Amino acid sequence: MSQSLAGRVSGPVYTPSDAGYAPECAGFNVLITHSPQFVVAAQSTQDVAETVRFARENQLAVSVLATGHGTYASITSGILISTKALNQVSIDVASRTATIGAGARWEPVVAEAAKHGLAPVAGSSTNVGVVGYLLGGGLGPLVRSHGISSDYVTGFTVVTSDGETLEASAEHHPDLFWGLRGGKSGFGIVTQVKVRLVELPSLYAGGLFFAEEHIEAALRGWVKWTAEADARVSTSVAVMRFPPFDFIPPPLRGRTVLNLRFAFPGSTEEGAKHAAPLRALAPIYLDMLGELPASQIARIHNDPDKPSPVWTSGMMLTHVDQDFASTVLRHVGAGVQTPFFMLELRHLGGPSQRDVEGGSAVGGRGANFVAGLVGMHPPLFETVLPGAEQGLRAELKPWLSPEMTINFMGRPRSAEQYDSAWPEATRTKLKEIRQKYDPQHFFASAK
């Protein structure tokens, strides 16, 4: 069967005994391993379309993998389409548009756009795959000044369940375009995306680090500051517990800190004025805030770029106040024993709460904050971290938003929890669009 499939695609087809099989199956979370019957290393949209047709003819399930950042369950059967080779990036300066293949990460997009004084409204990590991130909306480091990342998408190239290729945009298949901007999965396989770029030669951005003994003062001060924060300033805070490992930079090795991330798309002088109250919250351990080229935007969050074991979960919040800060400090404050490597709070608002013309399927626009939890120690993944997360969630009930956004959910515990990433009206419309473009549910929504 593999030879028959290989005769229909230009890219290699691997079986478990082939040397190229494991690299094509590899994702970012090293604890998630895949063992499908076949892996197709797609070289083109046509390869993806032919593979989908072959799978239908032979009644085989189809899965897709790019960077693997959003993968929470192992793929153990059928055909896995790897889009790693579809990593082309081109910039049209005149139209300020980037055309990006499904296997591309944000890093080359940021680098190429920066050569022209432009930037994509990307995520906090430039190591993350562009397409998977955009399908879920996207709350990046410029969320308050520029909004949700998928709002900048102008078109998708999609292979549907019958093996046909469609161009979805505001003008063509607008219902599919609506669903792909935030609806995540269950429509088809996206092989290319077009994204509108913004002018951004530089910004005032980076991070302030506060030592463990000043976590409470910094957190409470940030919570108070957000109530009157300038709408152009995007910030987040993360309480982080760094292990005493050699690969951790010496200033952070073995330390617990609060990292306050800051991004202002404007002049250094004005940015410094906005940052001054935050610098005054408490004694600063490390000051890494200043003028930053747009090409180095990943330095704001400094997310890891090497595959590793990881556990994540999240929740959205209606508001924060000092009682909220007290609750968080009981779980991750100075001297507290916690299984979490990081608890992060991102301030939302501004354009992120306004839907685009024509609408989109993005969930969580009404929330004002999003909380993310990260664990890094595998023995804690199955019971300890979920238990701690549920305990924290119960105490944060007064501040929890009824809304959620799929990219911050982590591994869904059930189909019902997965569906909770969208309000009822959006869920209903998404179901109708999936039924239209995939009536036999060939591309099951990720659960």
C-alpha positions as CSV (number, residue, x, y, z in Angstrom):
1,M,0.0,0.0,0.0
2,S,2.9,2.4,0.8
3,Q,4.2,2.0,-2.8
4,S,0.8,2.8,-4.2
5,L,0.6,5.9,-2.1
6,A,4.2,6.9,-3.0
7,G,3.3,6.7,-6.7
8,R,0.8,9.5,-6.2
9,V,2.8,12.1,-4.3
10,S,6.1,13.8,-4.9
11,G,7.2,13.7,-1.3
12,P,8.5,10.6,0.5
13,V,6.2,8.1,2.2
14,Y,7.5,6.5,5.3
15,T,6.6,3.4,7.3
16,P,7.7,2.7,10.9
17,S,10.8,0.8,9.7
18,D,12.1,3.7,7.6
19,A,14.9,6.1,8.9
20,G,12.9,9.2,8.0
21,Y,9.8,8.1,9.9
22,A,10.6,9.3,13.4
23,P,11.8,12.8,12.4
24,E,8.7,13.5,10.4
25,C,6.5,12.3,13.4
26,A,8.4,14.4,15.9
27,G,6.7,17.4,17.6
28,F,7.5,20.0,20.3
29,N,6.3,18.0,23.3
30,V,8.7,15.1,23.5
31,L,6.3,13.0,25.6
32,I,3.8,12.9,22.7
33,T,5.0,10.2,20.3
34,H,3.2,9.2,17.1
35,S,3.0,5.8,15.4
36,P,0.7,6.0,12.3
37,Q,0.7,3.4,9.6
38,F,2.2,5.8,7.1
39,V,3.8,9.3,7.1
40,V,3.6,11.5,4.0
41,A,6.2,14.3,4.0
42,A,4.2,16.6,1.8
43,Q,6.1,18.8,-0.6
44,S,3.0,20.7,-2.0
45,T,-0.7,21.3,-1.7
46,Q,-1.1,18.7,-4.4
47,D,0.6,16.1,-2.2
48,V,-1.8,16.8,0.6
49,A,-4.8,16.6,-1.8
50,E,-3.6,13.3,-3.3
51,T,-3.0,11.8,0.2
52,V,-6.5,12.8,1.3
53,R,-8.0,11.1,-1.8
54,F,-5.9,8.0,-1.2
55,A,-7.0,7.8,2.5
56,R,-10.7,8.1,1.5
57,E,-10.3,5.4,-1.1
58,N,-8.7,3.1,1.4
59,Q,-10.8,4.1,4.4
60,L,-7.8,5.3,6.4
61,A,-7.9,8.1,9.0
62,V,-5.8,11.3,8.2
63,S,-4.0,13.5,10.7
64,V,-1.7,16.4,10.1
65,L,1.4,17.6,11.9
66,A,3.6,20.7,11.5
67,T,5.6,21.8,14.5
68,G,3.5,19.8,17.0
69,H,3.1,22.6,19.6
70,G,-0.6,22.0,19.8
71,T,-0.6,18.2,19.9
72,Y,-1.9,16.6,23.1
73,A,-2.6,13.0,22.0
74,S,-0.6,10.4,20.1
75,I,-1.6,9.5,16.6
76,T,-1.5,5.7,16.3
77,S,-3.2,4.8,13.1
78,G,-3.9,5.9,9.5
79,I,-1.8,8.4,7.5
80,L,0.0,11.3,9.1
81,I,0.6,14.2,6.7
82,S,3.7,16.1,7.8
83,T,3.7,19.7,6.5
84,K,7.2,20.4,7.7
85,A,8.5,20.9,4.2
86,L,5.8,23.4,3.3
87,N,7.8,26.2,5.0
88,Q,8.1,28.8,2.3
89,V,7.7,32.4,3.3
90,S,7.4,35.3,0.8
91,I,6.8,39.0,1.5
92,D,4.9,41.3,-0.9
93,V,6.1,44.7,0.3
94,A,3.6,46.7,-1.9
95,S,0.6,45.0,-0.4
96,R,2.2,44.4,3.0
97,T,1.3,40.8,2.9
98,A,3.1,37.6,3.8
99,T,2.4,34.3,2.1
100,I,3.3,31.5,4.5
101,G,3.4,27.7,4.1
102,A,1.8,25.4,6.6
103,G,5.1,24.1,8.0
104,A,6.6,27.6,8.6
105,R,7.3,28.9,12.1
106,W,6.9,32.6,13.0
107,E,10.7,33.1,13.2
108,P,11.4,33.4,9.4
109,V,8.3,35.5,8.9
110,V,9.4,38.0,11.5
111,A,12.9,38.0,10.0
112,E,11.8,38.6,6.4
113,A,9.2,41.2,7.3
114,A,11.7,43.1,9.5
115,K,13.9,43.7,6.4
116,H,11.2,46.0,5.1
117,G,10.2,47.7,8.4
118,L,7.2,45.4,8.7
119,A,6.0,42.8,11.2
120,P,3.4,40.1,11.5
121,V,1.1,40.2,14.6
122,A,2.7,37.0,15.8
123,G,2.6,35.0,19.0
124,S,4.9,35.2,22.0
125,S,7.1,32.4,20.7
126,T,8.5,32.7,17.1
127,N,9.2,28.9,17.3
128,V,5.5,28.1,17.1
129,G,4.0,27.1,13.8
130,V,2.1,29.9,12.0
131,V,-0.9,28.0,10.8
132,G,-1.8,26.1,13.9
133,Y,-1.5,29.3,16.0
134,L,-3.7,31.3,13.6
135,L,-6.4,28.7,13.4
136,G,-7.0,29.2,17.1
137,G,-7.0,33.0,17.0
138,G,-3.7,34.0,18.8
139,L,-3.0,36.3,21.8
140,G,0.5,37.6,21.2
141,P,2.7,40.2,22.9
142,L,1.0,43.1,21.0
143,V,-2.5,42.0,21.8
144,R,-3.7,45.3,23.3
145,S,-2.2,47.5,20.6
146,H,-2.9,45.3,17.6
147,G,-5.5,42.7,18.6
148,I,-5.8,39.0,17.9
149,S,-3.4,37.6,15.3
150,S,-6.0,35.8,13.2
151,D,-7.7,39.1,12.5
152,Y,-4.8,39.8,10.1
153,V,-5.4,36.7,8.0
154,T,-6.6,37.6,4.4
155,G,-6.8,34.1,3.0
156,F,-6.3,30.3,3.5
157,T,-5.5,27.6,1.0
158,V,-7.4,24.5,2.2
159,V,-7.7,20.9,1.1
160,T,-11.2,19.6,1.9
161,S,-12.3,16.1,2.7
162,D,-12.9,15.2,-0.9
163,G,-9.4,16.2,-1.9
164,E,-10.3,19.4,-3.5
165,T,-8.3,22.6,-3.0
166,L,-10.2,25.8,-2.1
167,E,-9.0,29.4,-1.6
168,A,-11.0,30.8,1.4
169,S,-11.2,34.5,1.9
170,A,-13.7,37.3,2.5
171,E,-14.6,37.1,-1.2
172,H,-14.4,33.3,-1.7
173,H,-16.1,30.8,0.6
174,P,-16.5,33.5,3.3
175,D,-18.2,31.0,5.6
176,L,-15.2,28.8,5.6
177,F,-12.9,31.8,6.0
178,W,-15.0,32.8,9.0
179,G,-14.6,29.4,10.6
180,L,-10.9,29.1,10.0
181,R,-10.2,32.3,11.8
182,G,-10.5,30.9,15.3
183,G,-12.4,27.7,14.8
184,K,-9.2,25.6,15.0
185,S,-10.1,22.3,13.3
186,G,-12.5,20.0,11.5
187,F,-12.7,21.9,8.2
188,G,-9.8,20.6,6.1
189,I,-6.1,20.8,5.9
190,V,-4.6,24.3,5.6
191,T,-1.5,24.3,3.4
192,Q,-0.9,28.1,3.1
193,V,-2.0,31.3,4.7
194,K,-1.8,35.0,3.7
195,V,-1.3,37.5,6.5
196,R,-1.5,41.3,6.5
197,L,1.7,42.9,8.0
198,V,1.9,46.1,10.0
199,E,4.6,48.8,10.1
200,L,6.8,48.2,13.0
201,P,10.5,48.9,12.6
202,S,11.1,48.8,16.4
203,L,9.3,49.0,19.8
204,Y,10.0,49.6,23.4
205,A,9.8,46.2,24.9
206,G,11.3,43.4,27.0
207,G,11.1,42.3,30.6
208,L,11.6,43.3,34.2
209,F,12.5,40.6,36.7
210,F,11.7,40.8,40.4
211,A,13.3,38.5,42.9
212,E,11.2,36.1,45.0
213,E,10.9,38.4,48.0
214,H,9.4,41.1,45.9
215,I,6.8,38.9,44.0
216,E,3.9,40.1,46.1
217,A,4.7,43.8,45.7
218,A,5.2,43.4,42.0
219,L,2.1,41.4,41.4
220,R,-0.2,43.6,43.5
221,G,1.3,46.7,41.8
222,W,0.8,45.3,38.3
223,V,-2.8,44.4,39.1
224,K,-3.5,47.9,40.3
225,W,-1.6,49.4,37.3
226,T,-3.7,47.5,34.7
227,A,-6.8,49.3,35.7
228,E,-5.5,52.5,34.0
229,A,-3.0,51.1,31.6
230,D,-2.6,52.9,28.3
231,A,-4.5,51.0,25.6
232,R,-1.4,50.7,23.4
233,V,0.7,48.9,26.1
234,S,0.6,45.1,26.3
235,T,1.9,43.5,29.5
236,S,1.9,40.1,31.2
237,V,3.4,38.8,34.4
238,A,4.7,35.3,35.0
239,V,5.8,33.8,38.3
240,M,8.5,31.3,37.3
241,R,10.4,28.7,39.2
242,F,13.7,27.9,37.3
243,P,15.4,24.6,38.1
244,P,19.1,24.5,39.0
245,F,20.1,23.2,35.6
246,D,23.2,24.2,33.7
247,F,21.3,25.3,30.6
248,I,19.4,28.0,32.6
249,P,21.2,31.3,32.4
250,P,23.2,31.9,35.7
251,P,21.1,34.9,36.9
252,L,18.0,32.8,36.8
253,R,19.3,29.3,37.6
254,G,17.5,27.8,40.6
255,R,15.6,31.1,41.3
256,T,12.0,32.0,41.6
257,V,11.1,35.3,40.0
258,L,8.3,37.4,38.7
259,N,8.9,38.3,35.1
260,L,6.9,41.4,33.9
261,R,6.7,41.5,30.1
262,F,6.1,44.8,28.4
263,A,5.5,45.9,24.8
264,F,4.8,49.4,23.4
265,P,4.9,49.9,19.6
266,G,6.2,53.5,19.8
267,S,9.2,55.6,20.7
268,T,11.7,54.8,23.4
269,E,11.0,58.1,25.2
270,E,7.2,57.5,25.4
271,G,7.7,53.8,26.1
272,A,10.0,54.6,29.1
273,K,7.3,56.9,30.5
274,H,4.7,54.2,30.3
275,A,7.1,51.7,32.0
276,A,8.2,54.1,34.8
277,P,5.4,53.1,37.2
278,L,6.2,49.4,36.7
279,R,9.9,49.9,37.3
280,A,8.9,51.6,40.6
281,L,6.8,48.6,41.9
282,A,9.7,47.0,43.7
283,P,13.5,46.6,43.5
284,I,14.3,45.2,40.1
285,Y,16.5,42.1,39.9
286,L,17.1,42.3,36.1
287,D,16.1,45.1,33.8
288,M,15.9,43.9,30.2
289,L,13.5,46.5,29.0
290,G,14.4,49.0,26.3
291,E,14.3,49.7,22.6
292,L,13.9,46.4,20.7
293,P,14.1,45.7,17.0
294,A,10.9,44.1,15.7
295,S,13.1,41.2,14.5
296,Q,13.8,40.3,18.1
297,I,10.2,40.4,19.4
298,A,10.6,36.9,20.8
299,R,12.9,38.3,23.5
300,I,9.8,39.8,25.3
301,H,8.7,36.4,26.5
302,N,11.8,34.3,25.8
303,D,9.7,31.2,25.4
304,P,11.7,27.9,25.1
305,D,12.6,26.9,21.5
306,K,13.9,23.4,22.1
307,P,11.5,20.3,22.3
308,S,10.8,19.4,25.8
309,P,8.1,17.7,28.0
310,V,5.4,20.2,28.8
311,W,2.0,20.3,30.4
312,T,-0.3,23.4,29.9
313,S,-3.7,24.6,30.9
314,G,-5.5,28.0,31.0
315,M,-8.5,30.0,31.9
316,M,-9.9,33.4,31.1
317,L,-10.8,36.1,33.6
318,T,-13.4,38.9,33.7
319,H,-11.2,41.1,35.9
320,V,-8.5,41.1,38.5
321,D,-8.2,42.9,41.9
322,Q,-6.3,42.6,45.1
323,D,-8.4,39.7,46.4
324,F,-7.5,37.9,43.2
325,A,-3.8,38.7,43.8
326,S,-4.1,37.3,47.3
327,T,-5.6,34.0,45.9
328,V,-2.8,33.7,43.3
329,L,-0.1,34.4,45.9
330,R,-1.4,31.5,48.1
331,H,-0.7,29.2,45.2
332,V,2.5,30.5,43.6
333,G,3.8,33.3,45.9
334,A,7.2,33.5,47.7
335,G,8.0,30.4,49.6
336,V,5.0,28.4,48.4
337,Q,5.6,24.8,47.2
338,T,3.8,24.4,43.9
339,P,4.0,21.9,41.0
340,F,3.7,24.7,38.5
341,F,6.8,25.8,36.7
342,M,4.9,29.0,35.7
343,L,1.7,30.9,36.2
344,E,1.2,33.6,33.7
345,L,-1.4,36.4,33.5
346,R,-1.8,38.4,30.2
347,H,-3.7,41.7,30.1
348,L,-6.1,41.8,27.2
349,G,-8.4,44.5,25.8
350,G,-8.6,47.1,23.1
351,P,-8.7,45.7,19.5
352,S,-8.7,42.1,20.8
353,Q,-12.2,42.6,22.1
354,R,-13.5,44.0,18.7
355,D,-14.4,41.4,16.0
356,V,-13.2,42.0,12.5
357,E,-15.4,43.1,9.6
358,G,-17.4,40.0,8.5
359,G,-16.8,38.4,11.9
360,S,-14.7,35.4,13.0
361,A,-14.9,32.3,15.1
362,V,-12.4,33.5,17.7
363,G,-13.5,32.7,21.3
364,G,-12.9,34.7,24.4
365,R,-13.0,38.3,23.0
366,G,-15.0,39.5,26.0
367,A,-12.4,38.5,28.6
368,N,-10.0,41.0,30.1
369,F,-7.2,38.6,31.1
370,V,-6.0,35.1,30.4
371,A,-4.2,32.9,32.8
372,G,-1.8,30.2,31.6
373,L,-0.3,27.4,33.7
374,V,2.8,25.4,32.7
375,G,4.3,22.3,34.2
376,M,7.7,20.8,33.1
377,H,8.2,17.7,35.4
378,P,6.6,14.6,33.7
379,P,5.8,12.6,36.9
380,L,3.4,15.4,37.8
381,F,1.5,15.5,34.5
382,E,-1.2,12.9,35.0
383,T,-2.6,13.7,38.5
384,V,-0.6,16.3,40.5
385,L,-0.8,19.2,38.0
386,P,-4.4,18.6,37.0
387,G,-5.4,18.4,40.7
388,A,-3.5,21.6,41.5
389,E,-5.1,23.3,38.5
390,Q,-8.6,22.3,39.6
391,G,-7.9,23.6,43.1
392,L,-6.7,27.0,41.8
393,R,-9.6,27.2,39.3
394,A,-12.1,26.6,42.2
395,E,-10.6,29.4,44.2
396,L,-10.6,31.7,41.2
397,K,-14.3,31.2,40.5
398,P,-15.3,34.8,41.3
399,W,-13.0,36.1,38.5
400,L,-13.4,33.3,35.9
401,S,-14.9,34.4,32.6
402,P,-17.6,32.2,31.0
403,E,-15.6,32.5,27.8
404,M,-12.5,30.7,26.7
405,T,-10.0,30.7,23.8
406,I,-8.9,27.4,22.3
407,N,-5.1,28.1,22.1
408,F,-4.9,28.5,25.9
409,M,-7.0,25.5,26.9
410,G,-4.3,22.9,27.0
411,R,-5.3,19.3,26.6
412,P,-9.2,19.2,26.6
413,R,-10.5,16.7,29.2
414,S,-13.6,16.1,27.1
415,A,-15.5,17.0,24.0
416,E,-17.7,19.3,26.1
417,Q,-14.7,21.1,27.5
418,Y,-13.3,21.5,23.9
419,D,-16.6,23.0,22.8
420,S,-16.5,25.5,25.7
421,A,-13.8,27.5,23.8
422,W,-16.7,29.1,21.8
423,P,-20.0,30.6,22.8
424,E,-23.1,28.7,21.8
425,A,-23.9,30.7,18.7
426,T,-20.4,30.3,17.4
427,R,-20.4,26.6,18.1
428,T,-23.6,26.2,16.2
429,K,-22.3,28.1,13.2
430,L,-19.0,26.1,13.3
431,K,-20.9,22.9,13.3
432,E,-22.9,24.0,10.2
433,I,-19.7,24.9,8.4
434,R,-18.0,21.7,9.2
435,Q,-21.0,19.8,8.0
436,K,-21.0,21.7,4.8
437,Y,-17.3,21.2,3.9
438,D,-16.9,17.8,5.6
439,P,-20.3,16.1,5.7
440,Q,-18.8,12.7,6.6
441,H,-16.6,14.1,9.4
442,F,-13.4,12.9,7.8
443,F,-11.5,15.6,9.6
444,A,-12.7,15.2,13.2
445,S,-12.4,18.2,15.4
446,A,-9.5,17.8,17.9
447,K,-10.8,16.6,21.2
